[in-house]
Amino acid sequence: MRVLRPEELGEGERERWRELRAATDAPRNPFMEPEFTTAVGRVRPQARVAVLYEGAEPAGFLPYERGALGQGRAIGLGVSDCQGAVLGPGHTPETGELLRACSLSSFAFDNLEAGQGLFVPYAAEEHATYVVDVEKGYETYESVLRTQSPKFLKTTLAKERRLGRQTGPVRFVFDERDPAALRALMEWKSAQYRRTGRRDRFAREWITRLVGRLAETRAPQCTGTLSVLYAGDRPVAAHFGLRSATVLACWFPAYDPEFAKFSPGLVLHLRMAEAAAAEGVGLLDLGRGPAEYKDSLKTGELAVHEGAVTRPGVGAALHWLGREPARRAHGFVRARPRLASLASRTLKGAARLRRS
């Protein structure tokens, strides 16, 4: 095994990574591609990739970040929506030996891909990530919505028409290249985080830089994709995510609050599904975490896992003290809908007080 910085991977190793990924039965999520790891490596100096070999041939890859005292975490943890190792068929290293070879005392994950046999046994929780299946085309998906969410579909399409009548012709760009539109999206998203009492991701420089790099990434299995809904010449909703040939990983959606009564974010998601289907993308991954709009849009769910594998020692103890109490508290609240609702209202109230 060799441990490299992501930028030290040769093209042959990157191509082998892609081959191994293509050989799995898992959806081709762009977060699991070498381009995402490379982009994280450009903004996170602690990013590494363990390259596992059988003879002279790479047989697996584990991207990760290494912190103090060897505390490890999935690459881009906190923003990456699909995590894990990329291993060849039948290649299953012993987990403890792998961590030892990487000089890791622990390896934490919060969106571990289902089927990751190396780490799933150490998961503490399983979560649902919501997906939209458009493999059979948008018309088929819309017919599913007419059955499972008829009021949602009818209301959203009516709001789209009203938006056009009142503000100007509605148009949608699936892959917008205008940097101003990306800046507008980030401003809306930051305002949304603050408005709802959540930590503003775009206040963290490395995340802003990561999104900027990925916006310029154009690879067959990992392309930064900015989608924008316009009313007249004005952007009213936008989304930035990553797409492979078959999966659009939905990441940062937001809209201009001035147009909230038209539900532009919902209109945007319908148009994204339509455009993705036209491009041959069969699956939209909306990510984990419950939301009313996801319930209306989804056609199914996939499992992701949260937890950590640790080796005995000081680093493992620090990992437990740093993450487990908070994770268990969050899990306790999520499992009780009334308590979760109260917590959400409290966060929003605190955000309003900070702004006043």
Helices and strands as residue ranges (DSSP letters): E 2-4, G 6-8, H 11-22, G 30-32, H 34-43, E 47-54, E 57-66, G 68-70, E 71-74, E 86-87, H 95-101, E 106-113, G 120-122, E 123-133, H 138-148, H 150-167, E 170-173, H 179-195, G 201-203, H 205-215, E 218-219, E 222-231, E 234-243, E 247-255, G 257-262, H 264-278, E 283-288, H 292-297, E 300-310, H 314-334, H 337-355
